[in-house]
Amino acid sequence: MQFMTPLIERMKQLQPQDRPPAEDLLAQWERIRNSQPKNSYRWRLSPKSEPAIGRMLNDTVAVAWEGINHLKKYVK
């Protein structure tokens, strides 16, 4: 998620006048989204506080669902 850091930092400015307009943020978000592979859109977001064993289990389930979604393309 490091590709999101510049966008997030722009939105975190303490003074409202230092934050960019919503239109600029939307344009930056669209550039970021278009630079990412489409299959990464479905990847789960995990909290930093998630324990390692929970992350491993949840990532395994996420990979399984991603595989199922890919297989559906070939079955239809």
JOHUNOR-V739219 format. One record per residue. RES is the residue in one small letter. PSI is psi in radians with two decimals (* if undefined). Layout:
res=RES psi=PSI
res=RES psi=PSI
//
This chain:
res=m psi=0.19
res=q psi=-0.39
res=f psi=-0.30
res=m psi=-0.24
res=t psi=-0.83
res=p psi=-0.70
res=l psi=-0.81
res=i psi=-0.75
res=e psi=-0.65
res=r psi=-0.59
res=m psi=-0.29
res=k psi=0.10
res=q psi=2.35
res=l psi=-0.69
res=q psi=2.18
res=p psi=-0.63
res=q psi=-0.29
res=d psi=-0.21
res=r psi=2.48
res=p psi=2.79
res=p psi=2.73
res=a psi=-0.63
res=e psi=-0.70
res=d psi=-0.72
res=l psi=-0.72
res=l psi=-0.74
res=a psi=-0.73
res=q psi=-0.74
res=w psi=-0.75
res=e psi=-0.66
res=r psi=-0.73
res=i psi=-0.84
res=r psi=-0.74
res=n psi=-0.33
res=s psi=-0.16
res=q psi=2.55
res=p psi=2.45
res=k psi=-0.53
res=n psi=-0.21
res=s psi=-0.18
res=y psi=-0.55
res=r psi=-0.14
res=w psi=2.43
res=r psi=2.58
res=l psi=2.32
res=s psi=2.44
res=p psi=2.59
res=k psi=-0.46
res=s psi=-0.05
res=e psi=2.23
res=p psi=2.69
res=a psi=-0.76
res=i psi=-0.66
res=g psi=-0.72
res=r psi=-0.75
res=m psi=-0.79
res=l psi=-0.84
res=n psi=-0.65
res=d psi=-0.65
res=t psi=-0.76
res=v psi=-0.73
res=a psi=-0.72
res=v psi=-0.71
res=a psi=-0.79
res=w psi=-0.67
res=e psi=-0.73
res=g psi=-0.72
res=i psi=-0.76
res=n psi=-0.64
res=h psi=-0.69
res=l psi=-0.58
res=k psi=-0.54
res=k psi=-0.60
res=y psi=-0.39
res=v psi=-0.58
res=k psi=*
//
